[in-house]
Amino acid sequence: MDFGLDYTQEQESFRKEVQSWISTNVPENMKEPVDGRDFNEDQYRFWREKHKELAAKGWLYPTQPKEYGGGGLTGDHESIILEEFRKGGVVGSFSGFLIIPPLLVWGTEEQKQEFLVPLLKSEMATWQRLTEPQSGADLANVQAKAIRDGDDWIISGQNVFISGRPRPEWSPHGPDLLHGMAVTDPDAPRHRNLGFFLIPVPSPGLEIKEMNLLPGHDQHAVFMDSVRIPGKNLIGGEHQGWQVFQTLGEVEHGGGGTAFPIDDTVNSMLKYSNDTYVDGVSIANDPVLQQASMTAYIDAEVDGLLAKRTYWMYQNKMDIVYEGNVANVHNREYECRNSTRFRDVMGMYTLLGTKEERAPHRGIQEVYQRDKAGQRHAGGSTNIARVILSRRIGISRTQERPAPTPSTTSA
């Protein structure tokens, strides 16, 4: 069965326009490096400005509402943009796309104008402040406290493993906002005791420290000691923080799908297999390595189809019940399986980094090995993802309905 997509002449013309922009605007030394640890301050400054240009063209957030700074384009446009951006080494937005759905669903018009518009225009950047030291993947076990003081809120607490660029010493600083939950009513029941806040950066009492971990240095610890923020930075009601977060989590856990999913590491492994010879014979002829290679390829293709299906449903404002969670669980598990398969096929070459002369394909496999060793805990652990899926398909003692998203609330 052919799952390929035939683009129209108009769409192919648009593709050439995107390709032309990349060739004119993206020099080789500004492309996304294979290893995120090699991303430097000059590249950061370059892309902060380029993202504003892309936003003005409607290409940074192609399918987001035009009235708030998005592109107002179709899913087909976004697929083409992401495909060409991937090929051209275009660095993704720093704005923090996961805050966009909660602002669209729960934000007032004033909050959309103050926060959403500059985010979609890449004039501001935000990081997601969720994981706390004591809670792990139990995000409802929030210990951060928010105390009302007149029209303001005073927040104290800690977070760990907070992802984002740039590094703390770079300029312009980042982020401009941290978004996440804090307890507003300690006497209220679980899931009804939280508020969802946007915290300005910098703020008195707020400290962000870099965590140098196995995948790299784009993780941070956040310390908040009586950080004062205005009441307008509360999204939703003061007891609706969990519900606001669920809109964010719905998209983060696969509910928005992916316009152009692709696994570069699988492609590099297949090319390595075809191009590598032992005693004059391609290792691609080895039946055991063939099995590992094709199983990895099939897993990647299935993952892409699951992500595309959810994206198609999201763009067409269809009810997404379990489809995004199926894609989310499959993605978490197949990437771990493929890490092992890559080592089976490529051996120790998978552990040669980007600075090693004999590293195949610029060291992409070594970066993948490090990333997947810890990344399965990102966005909630795999076990949490399985629990959510079981609730959606009706095999759990607890049933769960999908949270509202911009797709479903505008349908």
C-alpha positions as CSV (number, residue, x, y, z in Angstrom):
1,M,0.0,0.0,0.0
2,D,1.4,3.4,-1.0
3,F,1.0,6.0,1.8
4,G,2.8,8.7,-0.2
5,L,1.2,12.1,-0.6
6,D,1.0,13.7,-4.0
7,Y,1.4,17.4,-3.8
8,T,-0.4,19.8,-6.2
9,Q,1.4,22.0,-8.6
10,E,0.6,25.0,-6.4
11,Q,2.0,23.2,-3.3
12,E,5.2,22.3,-5.2
13,S,5.5,25.9,-6.1
14,F,5.2,26.8,-2.5
15,R,7.9,24.3,-1.7
16,K,10.3,26.0,-4.1
17,E,9.6,29.3,-2.4
18,V,10.5,27.8,1.0
19,Q,13.7,26.2,-0.5
20,S,14.7,29.5,-2.0
21,W,14.3,31.3,1.3
22,I,16.5,28.7,3.0
23,S,19.2,28.9,0.4
24,T,19.2,32.7,0.6
25,N,18.9,33.1,4.4
26,V,20.6,30.2,6.1
27,P,24.4,30.0,5.9
28,E,26.0,26.6,6.6
29,N,27.5,27.7,9.9
30,M,24.0,28.7,11.2
31,K,22.3,25.4,10.6
32,E,21.1,23.3,13.5
33,P,24.1,21.2,14.7
34,V,23.8,17.4,15.0
35,D,24.7,17.6,18.7
36,G,22.6,20.2,20.5
37,R,25.6,20.8,22.8
38,D,27.3,22.5,19.8
39,F,24.6,25.1,19.4
40,N,26.4,28.4,20.2
41,E,25.5,32.0,21.1
42,D,26.0,33.4,17.6
43,Q,23.6,30.9,16.2
44,Y,21.1,31.7,19.0
45,R,21.2,35.4,18.2
46,F,21.0,34.7,14.5
47,W,17.8,32.6,14.9
48,R,16.1,35.0,17.3
49,E,16.0,37.5,14.5
50,K,15.3,35.0,11.7
51,H,12.4,33.6,13.7
52,K,10.8,37.0,13.6
53,E,11.2,37.1,9.8
54,L,9.6,33.6,9.6
55,A,6.7,34.7,11.8
56,A,6.1,37.7,9.6
57,K,5.9,35.3,6.6
58,G,3.5,33.1,8.5
59,W,6.0,30.2,8.5
60,L,7.0,30.0,12.1
61,Y,3.6,28.8,13.3
62,P,1.9,28.1,10.0
63,T,-1.5,26.8,11.2
64,Q,-2.0,29.0,14.2
65,P,-4.7,31.8,13.9
66,K,-3.5,34.7,11.8
67,E,-5.3,37.3,14.0
68,Y,-2.8,36.5,16.8
69,G,0.3,36.3,14.7
70,G,0.2,32.8,13.3
71,G,0.3,31.9,9.6
72,G,-3.4,30.9,9.1
73,L,-2.1,28.3,6.5
74,T,-3.2,24.7,5.9
75,G,-1.7,21.5,7.3
76,D,-0.3,20.8,3.8
77,H,1.7,24.1,3.9
78,E,3.0,23.2,7.4
79,S,4.1,19.7,6.2
80,I,6.1,21.3,3.3
81,I,7.6,23.9,5.6
82,L,8.7,21.4,8.2
83,E,10.1,19.0,5.5
84,E,12.2,21.7,3.9
85,F,13.2,23.2,7.3
86,R,14.4,19.7,8.4
87,K,16.5,19.3,5.2
88,G,17.8,22.9,5.4
89,G,18.9,22.8,9.1
90,V,16.5,25.5,10.2
91,V,16.5,25.9,14.0
92,G,13.0,25.5,15.6
93,S,11.2,28.3,17.4
94,F,12.3,29.2,21.0
95,S,8.8,30.5,21.8
96,G,7.5,27.3,23.4
97,F,4.7,26.0,21.3
98,L,3.0,24.0,24.1
99,I,1.8,27.1,25.8
100,I,-0.1,28.2,22.7
101,P,-3.1,25.7,23.2
102,P,-3.8,26.7,26.8
103,L,-3.7,30.4,25.9
104,L,-6.1,29.9,23.0
105,V,-8.5,27.8,25.0
106,W,-8.3,29.4,28.5
107,G,-6.8,32.8,28.0
108,T,-8.9,36.0,28.0
109,E,-8.7,38.3,24.9
110,E,-6.4,40.6,26.9
111,Q,-4.1,37.7,27.8
112,K,-4.0,36.5,24.2
113,Q,-2.9,40.0,23.1
114,E,-0.3,40.4,25.8
115,F,1.2,36.9,25.7
116,L,0.1,34.9,22.7
117,V,0.7,37.5,20.1
118,P,4.4,38.1,21.0
119,L,5.0,34.4,21.4
120,L,3.6,33.6,17.9
121,K,5.6,36.5,16.5
122,S,8.8,35.2,18.2
123,E,9.2,38.4,20.2
124,M,9.0,36.4,23.4
125,A,10.1,32.9,24.5
126,T,8.8,30.7,27.3
127,W,9.9,27.5,29.1
128,Q,7.6,24.9,30.6
129,R,8.0,24.8,34.4
130,L,6.4,21.5,35.5
131,T,8.6,18.8,37.0
132,E,9.3,19.3,40.7
133,P,12.2,17.5,42.6
134,Q,9.9,15.3,44.8
135,S,7.2,14.5,42.3
136,G,8.7,12.9,39.2
137,A,6.0,12.2,36.7
138,D,3.2,12.9,39.2
139,L,2.6,16.4,38.1
140,A,-0.5,16.9,40.3
141,N,1.7,16.5,43.4
142,V,2.6,20.2,43.2
143,Q,4.5,21.7,46.2
144,A,5.1,25.2,44.8
145,K,2.8,27.6,46.6
146,A,1.0,30.7,45.2
147,I,-0.3,33.1,47.9
148,R,-2.6,36.0,46.9
149,D,-1.5,39.4,47.9
150,G,-3.9,42.1,46.7
151,D,-4.0,41.8,43.0
152,D,-0.7,39.9,42.9
153,W,0.4,36.4,43.5
154,I,3.6,35.5,45.4
155,I,5.1,32.1,44.3
156,S,7.7,29.9,46.0
157,G,8.9,26.5,44.9
158,Q,11.4,24.5,42.8
159,N,11.5,22.7,39.5
160,V,14.0,20.5,37.8
161,F,14.7,19.2,34.2
162,I,13.2,22.3,32.7
163,S,14.1,22.3,29.0
164,G,15.0,25.3,26.9
165,R,17.5,27.4,25.1
166,P,19.6,29.6,25.5
167,R,22.3,29.1,28.1
168,P,22.0,31.4,31.1
169,E,24.9,33.6,30.2
170,W,23.8,34.3,26.6
171,S,22.2,37.5,25.4
172,P,19.4,38.2,24.8
173,H,18.5,36.2,27.8
174,G,15.8,33.5,27.7
175,P,13.2,32.7,28.5
176,D,10.9,35.7,28.9
177,L,8.3,33.6,30.7
178,L,8.0,30.4,32.7
179,H,4.7,28.6,32.6
180,G,3.4,26.1,35.1
181,M,1.3,25.3,38.2
182,A,1.3,26.3,41.8
183,V,-1.0,25.5,44.8
184,T,-3.4,28.3,45.3
185,D,-5.7,26.6,47.8
186,P,-4.0,24.0,50.1
187,D,-7.4,23.0,51.6
188,A,-8.9,22.1,48.2
189,P,-8.9,18.5,46.9
190,R,-6.3,17.3,44.5
191,H,-6.7,18.6,40.9
192,R,-8.8,21.5,42.2
193,N,-6.2,23.2,44.3
194,L,-3.9,24.7,41.5
195,G,-3.5,27.8,39.4
196,F,-1.6,28.0,36.2
197,F,0.8,31.0,36.0
198,L,3.1,32.8,33.6
199,I,6.1,34.0,35.5
200,P,8.2,36.9,34.0
201,V,11.9,36.3,33.6
202,P,13.9,37.9,35.2
203,S,12.0,38.5,38.5
204,P,13.3,39.2,42.0
205,G,13.5,35.9,43.9
206,L,13.8,33.8,40.7
207,E,16.9,31.9,39.9
208,I,17.6,29.5,37.0
209,K,20.6,27.2,37.0
210,E,21.9,25.0,34.2
211,M,21.9,21.2,34.6
212,N,24.6,19.4,32.7
213,L,23.1,16.0,32.0
214,L,23.8,13.1,29.6
215,P,21.8,14.5,26.6
216,G,23.4,18.0,27.1
217,H,23.0,21.3,28.9
218,D,19.5,22.4,27.8
219,Q,18.0,21.3,31.1
220,H,17.6,23.7,34.1
221,A,16.7,23.9,37.8
222,V,14.4,26.7,38.8
223,F,14.2,28.2,42.3
224,M,11.4,30.6,43.2
225,D,11.6,32.5,46.5
226,S,8.6,34.8,47.0
227,V,8.4,35.7,43.3
228,R,5.7,38.4,42.9
229,I,3.7,38.3,39.7
230,P,0.6,40.3,38.6
231,G,-2.9,38.7,38.8
232,K,-3.2,39.0,35.0
233,N,-0.6,36.3,34.7
234,L,-3.0,33.6,36.0
235,I,-4.4,31.7,33.1
236,G,-7.9,30.4,33.9
237,G,-9.4,30.5,37.4
238,E,-7.4,30.1,40.5
239,H,-8.7,26.5,41.0
240,Q,-8.4,25.6,37.3
241,G,-4.6,25.1,37.0
242,W,-4.9,21.3,36.4
243,Q,-7.5,21.8,33.8
244,V,-5.4,24.4,32.0
245,F,-2.4,22.1,32.1
246,Q,-4.5,19.2,30.7
247,T,-5.0,21.2,27.5
248,L,-1.2,21.6,27.3
249,G,-0.7,17.9,28.1
250,E,-3.3,16.8,25.5
251,V,-1.1,18.2,22.8
252,E,2.2,17.3,24.4
253,H,1.1,13.6,24.7
254,G,0.5,13.3,21.0
255,G,-2.9,14.9,20.7
256,G,-1.7,17.4,18.1
257,G,0.1,14.9,15.9
258,T,3.1,15.8,13.7
259,A,3.0,17.4,10.3
260,F,6.2,15.8,9.0
261,P,7.5,13.0,11.2
262,I,10.8,11.6,10.1
263,D,13.5,9.5,11.7
264,D,16.9,10.6,10.5
265,T,18.7,8.1,12.6
266,V,16.9,5.1,10.9
267,N,17.8,6.6,7.5
268,S,21.4,7.0,8.5
269,M,21.5,3.4,9.8
270,L,20.1,2.1,6.5
271,K,22.7,4.1,4.5
272,Y,25.5,2.8,6.7
273,S,24.3,-0.8,6.2
274,N,24.3,-0.4,2.4
275,D,27.6,1.4,2.3
276,T,29.6,-0.7,4.7
277,Y,31.5,-3.7,3.4
278,V,33.3,-6.5,5.3
279,D,35.6,-8.8,3.2
280,G,34.1,-7.3,0.1
281,V,30.5,-8.0,1.1
282,S,27.9,-5.4,2.1
283,I,26.7,-6.0,5.7
284,A,23.2,-5.4,4.3
285,N,23.4,-8.9,3.0
286,D,23.7,-10.4,6.5
287,P,20.2,-11.9,7.2
288,V,20.4,-11.1,10.9
289,L,21.4,-7.4,10.3
290,Q,18.7,-7.3,7.6
291,Q,16.1,-8.3,10.1
292,A,17.2,-5.7,12.6
293,S,17.4,-3.0,10.0
294,M,14.0,-3.6,8.5
295,T,12.3,-4.0,11.9
296,A,13.8,-0.6,12.8
297,Y,12.6,0.9,9.5
298,I,9.0,-0.6,9.9
299,D,8.8,0.7,13.5
300,A,9.8,4.2,12.3
301,E,7.3,4.1,9.4
302,V,4.4,3.0,11.7
303,D,5.3,5.8,14.2
304,G,5.2,8.3,11.3
305,L,1.8,7.1,10.2
306,L,0.4,7.3,13.7
307,A,1.6,10.8,14.2
308,K,0.3,11.9,10.8
309,R,-3.1,10.4,11.4
310,T,-3.4,12.4,14.6
311,Y,-2.2,15.6,12.9
312,W,-4.8,15.1,10.1
313,M,-7.5,14.6,12.7
314,Y,-6.4,17.7,14.7
315,Q,-6.3,19.9,11.7
316,N,-9.7,18.8,10.6
317,K,-11.1,19.4,14.1
318,M,-12.1,15.8,14.7
319,D,-12.6,14.2,18.1
320,I,-9.3,12.7,19.2
321,V,-9.9,10.2,22.0
322,Y,-7.0,7.7,22.1
323,E,-5.2,8.2,18.8
324,G,-2.7,10.7,20.1
325,N,-1.9,8.5,23.1
326,V,-1.3,5.5,20.8
327,A,1.2,7.5,18.9
328,N,2.8,8.8,22.1
329,V,3.3,5.3,23.6
330,H,4.5,3.8,20.4
331,N,7.0,6.6,19.9
332,R,8.4,6.3,23.4
333,E,8.9,2.5,23.1
334,Y,10.0,2.2,19.5
335,E,12.8,4.7,19.9
336,C,14.2,2.7,22.8
337,R,14.0,-0.5,20.8
338,N,15.7,1.1,17.9
339,S,18.6,2.3,20.0
340,T,19.4,-1.4,20.6
341,R,18.9,-2.3,16.9
342,F,21.3,0.5,15.8
343,R,24.0,-0.9,18.0
344,D,23.3,-4.4,16.6
345,V,23.8,-3.1,13.0
346,M,26.5,-0.5,13.5
347,G,28.3,-1.8,16.5
348,M,30.6,0.5,18.4
349,Y,30.3,3.1,15.6
350,T,27.1,4.2,17.2
351,L,29.1,5.5,20.2
352,L,31.4,7.8,18.1
353,G,30.5,11.4,18.7
354,T,30.5,14.4,16.4
355,K,34.1,15.2,17.0
356,E,35.4,11.7,16.1
357,E,36.9,11.4,12.6
358,R,35.4,7.9,12.0
359,A,31.9,8.8,13.3
360,P,29.4,7.8,10.5
361,H,26.9,10.5,9.4
362,R,28.4,13.2,11.6
363,G,27.8,11.3,14.8
364,I,24.0,11.4,14.7
365,Q,23.8,7.9,16.2
366,E,25.8,8.8,19.3
367,V,23.6,11.8,20.0
368,Y,20.6,9.5,19.6
369,Q,22.0,7.0,22.1
370,R,22.5,9.6,24.8
371,D,19.2,11.3,24.1
372,K,17.0,8.2,24.3
373,A,18.7,7.1,27.5
374,G,16.9,9.7,29.5
375,Q,14.4,11.3,27.1
376,R,11.7,8.6,27.8
377,H,10.9,10.5,31.0
378,A,10.2,13.7,29.1
379,G,6.6,14.8,29.1
380,G,5.8,12.2,31.8
381,S,7.3,8.8,31.9
382,T,6.3,5.9,29.6
383,N,4.3,4.3,32.4
384,I,2.2,7.4,32.7
385,A,1.6,7.4,29.0
386,R,0.4,3.8,29.2
387,V,-1.9,4.7,32.1
388,I,-3.4,7.6,30.0
389,L,-3.9,5.3,27.0
390,S,-5.5,2.6,29.1
391,R,-8.0,5.1,30.5
392,R,-8.8,6.4,27.0
393,I,-9.5,2.9,25.5
394,G,-11.6,1.7,28.5
395,I,-9.4,-0.9,30.1
396,S,-8.6,1.0,33.3
397,R,-10.6,1.3,36.4
398,T,-10.6,5.0,35.8
399,Q,-12.1,6.5,32.6
400,E,-10.7,9.7,31.1
401,R,-12.0,12.2,28.6
402,P,-9.8,14.2,26.3
403,A,-9.0,17.7,27.5
404,P,-10.2,20.6,25.4
405,T,-7.8,21.9,22.7
406,P,-8.0,24.7,20.2
407,S,-9.1,22.1,17.6
408,T,-12.0,20.7,19.6
409,T,-13.2,24.0,21.1
410,S,-13.3,25.7,17.7
411,A,-15.1,22.8,16.0
